[in-house]
């Protein structure tokens, strides 16, 4: 096989990838020409970035975040139906953004803890080691502080993961409620409470992600993130 | 690009991936094009233009070939690194290397304008690539972690990158242009390998002294 043959195969795969990516992104014709050319030329990078972002590194299997999946399915249930304004596209994209941000933060924390050895076990071992060796009080104090920080990091991760799990469960409930609403023709009782709960969890996640921003918001008298109040007030009862 | 720590944090937290991808590609293309142009200055405008086109192509071909290897090596050594993260880490590191090449370009240009001999020109270019590679490796290490496992991953990745990069560049030579050659070809006939070339250039350099 010559270099020319390889180039032809590469170009063919590039064209197929570009068509697929644009179909997935619902882009028609020659819109965003620069992006089209970049995708066709650097298709291995684009594949890794678009599809690899959802992969699970440990197993290598492709997987969508369960919360995002539930959200997508909930949106699919109301899309192109009279119930569409129960869960608007802007609300979905905002929820998706918040889920992705919190999932990213969890990944980042996991990476930091792993790569910098900030695990509770390691900090405990270090402290015990120092105590066994009869190290100075100052060294032991520093090790205790390190253990305290590791414990706080672990607690932070546990709390974020728990909130995300709760949000996932609520989104699953919301999805089933919306599917029911679609086929029953009316919103079932309690759907407003579920939506309120969903936004409450998103608010908690937002506070963990940006404590300073949230503090500023609270100081300004805004208790909900931008846009959430509108979705909460309008969607559950007013629309159906 | 100015803060490796922020760069690595953005890669792992999946923030600004699109912006990082585009800016890395842009920096790689511009940095290597400038360095390629400088290498071609000693042999006229045609060689300058050819080198400015070929060096970014060689660089990008190498990245396309070796990027999946980082993810695979990291997975094999049980350090979770997604395909997207691996791609961005490699691209960001390559962009850093391109910036180093861009920074070194004036020095090489000055040396070449003062009549740096052909073989020494090639050796100085190889030295610049090595320095740029070290800068890139530092970012890769920062992205992988600070432990021994990360160092092993970086080492194995470098062992993949160096021969792949050298051979890609070799296939698209000349970048400097032989003084004895009256015409400037876009590509030269492939004879031998990159390692043979370094050996020959080093030998010729010693002989000319």
Interface residues (C-beta under 8 A of the other chain):
Chain A: X3 X38 X42 X44 X45 X48 X49 X51 X52 X53 X55 X56 X57 X58 X60 X100 X103 X104 X105 X107 X108 X111 X114 X115 X116 X117
Chain B: X9 X12 X13 X14 X15 X17 X18 X21 X22 X25 X60 X63 X64 X67 X68 X71 X74 X75 X80 X81 X82 X83 X84 X85 X86 X87 X88 X91 X144 X145 X146 X147 X150 X171
